[in-house]
Amino acid sequence: MPTTPRTGPIVILTGAGISKESGLDTFRDVGGIWSRVNLEDVATPEGFRRDPALVQRFYNDRRRGLLTADVQPNAAHEALARLEAEWDDEVFLVTQNIDDLHERAGSRTLLHMHGELLKVRCEGCDCVVEWRADLGPEHTCDDCGRPGGLRPHVVWFGEIPLGMEAIADALDRCALFMSIGTSGTVYPAAGFVAEVERFGRAHTVELNMEASHGASMFRESVLGPATQVVPAYVD
Ligand code: BV8
């Protein structure tokens, strides 16, 4: 860890790369999710309106993948959970990921800005409930009774990410910004480093398999697999 003075929280942004070594696919690597399915069809509100069954199948497949026994948090998830435990409430973890591996590793101060794979949301009353295998698109909402209104609790392209105010506040106050396992393709997450650098007070570091699109904006870059570079950096 850099010896920068602790004048604010540590803000960590993670992307699909941190879960790759747990067996979950990334999006834009060779063979990634977007090489197998058209994101307009499954990760936009228009795609869901056009073919809800296709979208439900896409997310049900990913839930099955996440819930298989050999998909477990890895050393990178565990290192971030240790960091949070050691630095009290001074670590704010924002993930673009919709898996629950950070939670299962023990992270508590966690914000899923793109939603959560294991939750569904009613389009009628916006209530969010834990996903259950028997929940189909025709299911009636337990809260408002509307039939057929359940959708994945996931932020699609063109939709506003969750927690943006809390994220902006943390970015403005942070002493250290770490970006882990993200290609820096998707906004607004890809713009967080520029937001931090605009204030010029924090140290910024990218830990990734390869240089991301925003690599030049970071003061420090550590390349390698997350299970090696993240514990080495934070422990
Ligand atoms: C929004 C759904 C308005 C969930 C996803 C400028 C400003 C604002 C918006 C835009 C803008 N320009 C364009 C936009 C629109 C759009 C956008 O960014 N488009 C892109 C394609 C240009 N953004 C939006 O629509 C967002 N909404 O902007 O609303 C707004 C904004 C702010 C305030 C008010 C209003 C909504 C974006 C969310 C879309 N939903 N997915 C799901 O199905 O999962 S995006 C999708 O990409 C996933 O969520 C994913 O998390 C995210 C980012 O991908 P990464 O995590 O980075 O994964 P990727 O495969 O790309 O990269 C993996 C990296 O890991 C690689 O670098 C690789 O080298 C590395 N790696 C691999 N293995 C390892 C590793 N690293 C370490 N160790 C390893 N072992």
Residues whose N, C-alpha, C, O or C-beta is under 5 A from the ligand:
A	BS01	BV8	G15 A16 G17 K20 E21 T26 F27 R28 D29 A43 Q96 N97 I98 H114 V154 V155 W156 F157 G158 E159 I160 P161 G181 T182 S183 G184 T185 V186 Y187 P188 N208 M209 E210 G224 P225 A226
